Amino acid sequence: MQPPSMTGLTRLVPILAHPVDHVQAPRFYNPAFAAAGLDWCLVPMGVQPSDLAATLAQLARVGNLQGVNLTIPHKAAGHALCRWLGPEARRTGVVNSLRLTPEGHWVGESFDGQGFVDAARFHGLLPPAGRACIVGAGGAGTAIAFALAAAGVTSIHLIDTDRARADSLAGRLREAWPALEIGTGDGRAIAGAMADAMADSLPDALADAQLVVNATPLGLHAGDPLPLDPARLRADAGVFDIIAARDTELMAACQARGLRVIGGRPMIDHQIAAQIGFWRGEPLDLEPAA
């Protein structure tokens, strides 16, 4: 949805993505902007990873730019292009929101973790002192892992098809929370059709987790393979699929088992207010990027 009438006074908030066809964020953000009395418009822009730096350099020259939203796959790369970082961005190494200083430098912060934890808590999926399994250790998975650790979960298991990426995130979490129990696994071993030898080599993190998170892009499109096998989840598990563009096949399969399930829309709803404040320039504990 776009504002009823856009003029030269309308402030733009591009959301940069690749691919961009799945992006439904304007349906959520633009009504929120209107409800807050803001003449702002969120606009999807398809940007190749190799073009991100050049695109941001050009956007910095747009006179009616209010800020920038970053989604898959730009969150880590966007972090590297910031001159100033907020506290979550410093902890996680990713950003999903950018704004400009008066001097034209990018300020970055991450609100994914805050939105995730607030939504999980609101819907009764956040296990106090519990065990979580996150499938996907990219930008969103990283923000969620740090937020869950800060929220007090005692165990996080990270699964990614890039085992080195999961191990790297685990190392950073251990540095920040030495008492946190952390494990990693190869995401190629968790789908239902995988070889028994591979499945047997994976610690049964899915069966043990009270909260299971899909933080992968799988589910953006109909026909995507499931990111995990719902049959392996415990009967009282909560499942949070952060895909917001559509209700996924994973959600349907987990609901068919009677599991508690939510999709990605609540995560967005719970972070929009914080992002609006950020784009308005509200004070933030900023530090220069390393």
C-alpha positions as CSV (number, residue, x, y, z in Angstrom):
1,M,0.0,0.0,0.0
2,Q,1.3,3.5,-0.8
3,P,0.1,6.7,0.8
4,P,-3.1,8.1,-0.8
5,S,-1.2,10.9,-2.5
6,M,2.6,11.1,-2.9
7,T,4.1,14.5,-3.6
8,G,7.5,16.1,-3.6
9,L,7.2,16.4,0.1
10,T,6.9,12.6,0.6
11,R,9.9,11.1,2.4
12,L,11.3,7.9,0.9
13,V,12.4,4.8,2.8
14,P,13.8,2.3,0.2
15,I,13.9,-1.4,1.2
16,L,16.8,-3.0,-0.6
17,A,16.6,-6.7,-1.4
18,H,17.8,-9.4,-3.8
19,P,15.7,-11.0,-5.0
20,V,13.0,-8.3,-4.5
21,D,9.9,-10.1,-5.8
22,H,9.0,-11.5,-2.4
23,V,9.1,-8.2,-0.6
24,Q,5.7,-7.4,1.0
25,A,6.9,-4.9,3.5
26,P,5.1,-1.8,2.1
27,R,1.8,-3.5,3.1
28,F,2.9,-3.3,6.7
29,Y,5.1,-0.2,6.9
30,N,3.2,2.3,4.8
31,P,0.0,2.0,6.9
32,A,2.1,2.3,10.0
33,F,3.7,5.5,8.6
34,A,0.3,6.9,7.9
35,A,-1.1,6.0,11.3
36,A,1.9,7.9,12.8
37,G,1.0,10.9,10.7
38,L,4.1,10.6,8.6
39,D,4.2,11.4,4.9
40,W,6.7,8.6,4.3
41,C,6.7,5.8,1.7
42,L,8.5,2.4,1.8
43,V,9.7,1.5,-1.7
44,P,11.1,-1.9,-2.7
45,M,14.3,-1.8,-4.7
46,G,16.1,-4.8,-6.2
47,V,19.8,-4.4,-5.6
48,Q,22.5,-7.0,-6.4
49,P,25.0,-7.6,-3.6
50,S,27.8,-6.3,-5.8
51,D,25.9,-3.0,-6.3
52,L,25.0,-2.3,-2.7
53,A,27.8,0.1,-1.9
54,A,27.2,2.1,-5.1
55,T,23.4,2.1,-4.6
56,L,23.8,3.5,-1.0
57,A,26.2,6.1,-2.3
58,Q,23.6,7.3,-4.7
59,L,20.8,7.2,-2.2
60,A,22.8,9.4,0.1
61,R,22.4,12.1,-2.5
62,V,18.6,11.9,-2.7
63,G,17.1,15.0,-1.1
64,N,13.9,13.4,0.2
65,L,15.5,10.2,1.6
66,Q,14.3,9.5,5.2
67,G,16.2,6.3,5.7
68,V,16.9,2.8,4.3
69,N,15.7,-0.6,5.2
70,L,17.9,-3.6,4.4
71,T,16.7,-7.2,4.0
72,I,18.1,-10.4,2.5
73,P,21.0,-10.6,1.7
74,H,22.4,-7.1,2.6
75,K,22.4,-7.0,6.4
76,A,26.0,-7.9,7.0
77,A,27.3,-6.0,4.0
78,G,25.4,-2.9,5.1
79,H,27.0,-3.1,8.5
80,A,30.4,-2.8,6.8
81,L,29.4,0.4,5.0
82,C,28.3,2.3,8.2
83,R,30.4,5.0,9.8
84,W,28.4,4.9,13.0
85,L,26.7,1.9,14.7
86,G,24.1,1.4,17.4
87,P,24.4,-1.1,20.2
88,E,22.7,-4.0,18.5
89,A,24.6,-3.5,15.3
90,R,27.9,-3.5,17.3
91,R,26.9,-6.8,19.0
92,T,25.6,-8.6,16.1
93,G,27.6,-7.4,13.1
94,V,24.4,-6.8,11.0
95,V,22.1,-3.9,10.3
96,N,18.6,-3.7,8.9
97,S,18.1,0.1,9.3
98,L,20.2,3.0,8.0
99,R,20.0,6.7,8.4
100,L,22.3,9.6,7.4
101,T,24.2,12.0,9.6
102,P,24.1,15.7,8.6
103,E,27.6,15.1,7.2
104,G,26.3,12.3,4.9
105,H,27.6,9.3,6.7
106,W,25.5,6.1,7.3
107,V,24.3,5.2,10.8
108,G,23.3,1.6,11.2
109,E,21.3,-0.4,13.7
110,S,19.5,-3.8,13.9
111,F,16.0,-4.1,15.1
112,D,15.3,-7.7,14.0
113,G,16.3,-9.2,17.3
114,Q,14.1,-6.8,19.3
115,G,11.1,-7.4,17.0
116,F,11.6,-11.2,17.2
117,V,11.8,-11.4,21.0
118,D,9.0,-9.0,21.6
119,A,6.8,-11.0,19.2
120,A,7.8,-14.4,20.6
121,R,7.1,-13.1,24.1
122,F,3.7,-11.6,23.1
123,H,2.6,-14.9,21.5
124,G,3.8,-17.1,24.4
125,L,6.6,-18.7,22.4
126,L,9.6,-17.4,24.3
127,P,10.8,-20.1,26.7
128,P,12.2,-18.6,29.9
129,A,15.6,-20.2,30.6
130,G,14.7,-22.6,27.8
131,R,16.3,-24.2,24.7
132,A,16.1,-22.7,21.2
133,C,17.2,-24.0,17.8
134,I,17.8,-21.5,15.0
135,V,17.9,-22.8,11.4
136,G,19.8,-20.2,9.4
137,A,22.8,-18.2,10.7
138,G,22.7,-15.3,8.3
139,G,21.8,-11.7,9.1
140,A,18.4,-12.4,10.7
141,G,19.5,-15.6,12.4
142,T,22.4,-13.7,13.9
143,A,20.2,-10.9,15.3
144,I,17.8,-13.4,16.7
145,A,20.5,-15.5,18.3
146,F,21.9,-12.5,20.2
147,A,18.5,-11.3,21.2
148,L,17.5,-14.8,22.5
149,A,20.7,-15.0,24.5
150,A,20.0,-11.5,26.0
151,A,16.5,-12.6,26.8
152,G,17.8,-15.5,29.0
153,V,17.5,-18.7,27.1
154,T,20.0,-21.2,28.4
155,S,20.8,-23.1,25.2
156,I,20.9,-22.2,21.5
157,H,21.7,-24.6,18.7
158,L,22.6,-23.1,15.3
159,I,22.1,-25.0,12.1
160,D,23.2,-23.7,8.7
161,T,24.1,-25.2,5.4
162,D,27.3,-23.2,5.7
163,R,28.7,-24.9,8.9
164,A,31.5,-22.4,9.1
165,R,29.0,-19.6,9.3
166,A,27.2,-21.3,12.2
167,D,30.5,-22.0,14.0
168,S,31.6,-18.4,13.6
169,L,28.3,-17.1,15.1
170,A,28.6,-19.6,17.9
171,G,32.1,-18.3,18.7
172,R,30.8,-14.7,18.9
173,L,27.9,-15.8,21.2
174,R,30.3,-17.7,23.5
175,E,32.4,-14.5,23.9
176,A,29.4,-12.5,24.9
177,W,27.7,-15.1,27.0
178,P,30.3,-17.6,28.3
179,A,27.6,-19.6,30.3
180,L,25.3,-20.1,27.3
181,E,25.2,-23.6,26.0
182,I,25.8,-23.4,22.3
183,G,25.9,-26.1,19.6
184,T,26.1,-26.1,15.8
185,G,25.0,-28.4,13.1
186,D,25.1,-28.8,9.3
187,G,21.7,-27.7,7.8
188,R,22.1,-30.3,5.0
189,A,21.4,-33.0,7.7
190,I,18.0,-31.8,9.0
191,A,15.6,-32.1,6.0
192,G,13.4,-35.2,6.0
193,A,15.0,-36.7,2.8
194,M,18.6,-36.6,4.0
195,A,20.8,-39.6,4.2
196,D,20.6,-41.5,7.5
197,A,24.3,-41.2,8.1
198,M,24.1,-37.4,7.9
199,A,21.1,-37.3,10.1
200,D,22.6,-39.6,12.7
201,S,25.6,-37.3,12.9
202,L,23.5,-34.3,14.0
203,P,22.8,-33.8,17.7
204,D,19.0,-34.0,18.2
205,A,18.7,-30.3,18.7
206,L,15.3,-30.1,16.9
207,A,13.7,-32.8,19.1
208,D,15.1,-31.0,22.2
209,A,14.2,-27.4,21.4
210,Q,11.3,-25.6,23.0
211,L,11.5,-22.9,20.4
212,V,12.4,-23.6,16.8
213,V,13.1,-20.7,14.4
214,N,13.3,-20.7,10.6
215,A,15.7,-17.9,9.8
216,T,16.4,-19.0,6.3
217,P,14.8,-17.7,3.0
218,L,13.2,-21.1,2.5
219,G,9.4,-20.5,2.3
220,L,9.6,-17.2,0.4
221,H,8.2,-19.0,-2.6
222,A,5.7,-21.9,-3.0
223,G,7.6,-25.0,-3.9
224,D,10.7,-24.2,-1.7
225,P,11.9,-27.3,0.2
226,L,11.1,-27.3,3.9
227,P,14.0,-25.9,6.0
228,L,13.5,-28.7,8.6
229,D,11.5,-31.8,9.2
230,P,8.4,-31.0,11.4
231,A,8.1,-34.6,12.4
232,R,11.3,-34.3,14.5
233,L,9.9,-31.5,16.7
234,R,8.7,-32.1,20.2
235,A,4.9,-32.0,20.7
236,D,5.0,-28.9,22.8
237,A,7.5,-26.9,20.7
238,G,6.8,-23.4,19.5
239,V,7.7,-22.6,15.9
240,F,8.6,-19.1,14.6
241,D,8.9,-18.9,10.9
242,I,10.2,-15.4,10.2
243,I,9.0,-15.4,6.5
244,A,6.6,-12.5,6.4
245,A,5.7,-12.5,2.7
246,R,3.3,-15.5,3.0
247,D,2.1,-18.3,5.2
248,T,4.6,-21.0,4.5
249,E,4.4,-24.8,4.0
250,L,6.5,-25.2,7.1
251,M,3.8,-23.3,9.1
252,A,1.1,-25.5,7.7
253,A,2.9,-28.7,8.4
254,C,3.7,-27.7,12.0
255,Q,0.1,-26.5,12.5
256,A,-1.1,-29.9,11.3
257,R,0.9,-31.5,14.1
258,G,-0.9,-29.2,16.6
259,L,2.3,-27.1,17.3
260,R,2.1,-23.5,18.3
261,V,3.2,-21.5,15.2
262,I,3.6,-17.9,14.1
263,G,4.9,-16.3,10.9
264,G,7.0,-13.3,10.3
265,R,4.4,-10.5,10.4
266,P,4.4,-10.1,14.2
267,M,8.2,-9.7,14.1
268,I,7.8,-6.8,11.7
269,D,4.9,-5.3,13.7
270,H,7.0,-5.3,16.9
271,Q,9.9,-3.5,15.3
272,I,8.3,-0.9,13.2
273,A,7.8,1.6,16.0
274,A,11.5,1.4,17.0
275,Q,12.5,1.8,13.3
276,I,10.4,4.8,12.9
277,G,12.0,6.4,15.9
278,F,15.4,5.6,14.5
279,W,14.6,7.1,11.1
280,R,13.3,10.2,12.8
281,G,16.7,10.6,14.4
282,E,15.9,9.7,18.0
283,P,19.1,9.6,20.1
284,L,21.0,6.3,20.1
285,D,24.1,5.1,21.8
286,L,26.3,5.4,18.8
287,E,30.0,4.5,18.4
288,P,32.2,4.8,15.3
289,A,32.6,1.6,13.3
290,A,35.9,-0.1,13.7
